[in-house]
Amino acid sequence: MLVTVAGVQESVAGTRLLDQVTADHPGIRKVWVDGGCRQHLVEHAAALGWCLAAGSTQRV
């Protein structure tokens, strides 16, 4: 889960997070995102070899 302050767009923080996770955990290549994921984040993830899967979270 990624939580940001109001002044930081999730997609900007997400690109940095993907870079860090790629460097620290090279075996991880799939992440679930919500439907509001921006195109540049999708493209950045693809360039890193990631698979982004859009999905919903079931709340209990």
Summary of the structure (lengths in Angstrom):
residues: 60
radius of gyration: 11.7
end to end distance: 17.4
largest distance: 35.3
contacts: 118
relative contact order: 0.20
helix: 40%
strand: 13%
